Amino acid sequence: MDMLVLQGACGLCCGLVGGMFLLAGLPKLADHDSFLGVIASYRLVPPSLVTVAAWGIALAETLAAVALLSGMAPRPGSLLSLALIAMFVLAMGINVARGRTALSCGCMPGSDGEHLSWKLVARTALCALPALAPVWIALPQATVLRVESIVGGVCLFMMWRATRVLAPTNAEGLSS
C-alpha cells in the first residue's frame, strides 16, 4: 500500500480520536461537579481520591486531544488515548459484571441517557482501533495533507456523533 495513503489514514485516525477526546474532556473540565458524580457512582475510586481522579481523567483526555489534533505529538497522544480507553473499558466492564448497569457512562455530552452494557463496553474497546494507527504510522510530512487528514477525521467523528445525538427525523407525511 502506498505510504502516503497510510499516512493520510493515520491523520484521519488522529482527527477521529482527537475529536472524540476533545469533546469528552473539555465539558468535564467545564462542568466538573457533574463528572465528580459519575466517577463516584462507579465505586472504583476511594472517596478521598474522586476529585483527583476526575481532574486527572478530564485533563488527560484534553491533553490526548491536543497531542493528536495538533499533529505535534501523535504517538504520545495515541498511547495516552489507548491507556484511557483501556481504563474506561475496565471500569465499565467491572460495573457491568457487578450488575450495576443503571450508571451513566459519563462519556461525553449528550450521552447522559446511555447506561452501561456489554455493548457499550465493546463499542468503547473498538475505539482503540483508530487510536493504534499513530503508534505505528507517521503523519504525512506535507503540512496541507497533515491538516486535511486530521480535519477529515474530526469531521468523521462529528458525523458519527451527530447520528448518535440527534433525534431521528420523522419522515411520515413527507412526500416527494
Order of alpha helices (4+ residues) and beta strands (2+ residues): alpha-alpha-alpha-alpha-alpha-alpha-alpha
